[in-house]
Amino acid sequence: MLTVRMQNEDTAVAQLPKRLDYDNASIVGWHCQDLVGQGCATLVLDASHVEYLDSSGVSMIVALWRVLDGRAGILRVAALSDHYQQVWRILGLDSVLPLSPTVQAALSAPVAGDHAGTTGSSGVV
């Protein structure tokens, strides 16, 4: 399901499953929100193994972004396949939740500006 690959006091890296869809998105989201509840302020979702992502999975990621954003936290999605990167751009999600090419890049990305422009997030569904 969801594998937490790294966790320290305020940062976690969670490996998403091969399929993130209607059948498991709510469970994966619950586990991620549990990490946030335990004090995780920066959550990196490692999507390197994701082979299938439907609207339920995308909605879960957006909802998780909103939870973290409401707590002044940071959500990053890393290593999403080229196909789903294109879907991400078509949906306009790259303007509020930019993708990182690798987990390492997501972890080392600067924090400054992560919340800039989030006040206009009402356009994200």
Buried (B, 14 or more C-beta within 10 A) or exposed (E): EBEBEEBEEEBBBBBBBEBBBEEBBEEBBEBBBEBBEEBBBBBBBBBEBBEEBEEBBBBBBBBBBBBBBEEEBBBBBBBBBEEBBEBBEEBEBEEBBBBBEEBEBBBEBEEEEBEEEBEEBEEBE
